[in-house]
Amino acid sequence: MERSTDIAVGLVAFGLVPLIAYRVIRGLRQGRLPVYRTYLGREESGTRFGALLALHALSGLAMALLGADLIFGLGLRDAL
């Protein structure tokens, strides 16, 4: 039962990676990122925009690592 749960959660994590990547790419192209019901623009606040973009990229990387660990059993959970 635990292995099937790991695979299901890993697939959900992998499913989120393209959505996060889309936000990062769209943010780089358009110069704005969605924040709640509004947008944060690069021109308005460059530092905040850069920090938010970096957090989005890190969350995408974390989701990819989490999904790979759960699906393929890489043992990252035990290493941490």
Secondary structure, DSSP 8 states (H G I E B T S, - for coil): -HHHHHHHHHHHHHHHHHHHHHHHHHHHHHSEEEETTEEEETTT-HHHHHHHHHHHHHHHHHHHHHHHHHHHT--HHHH-
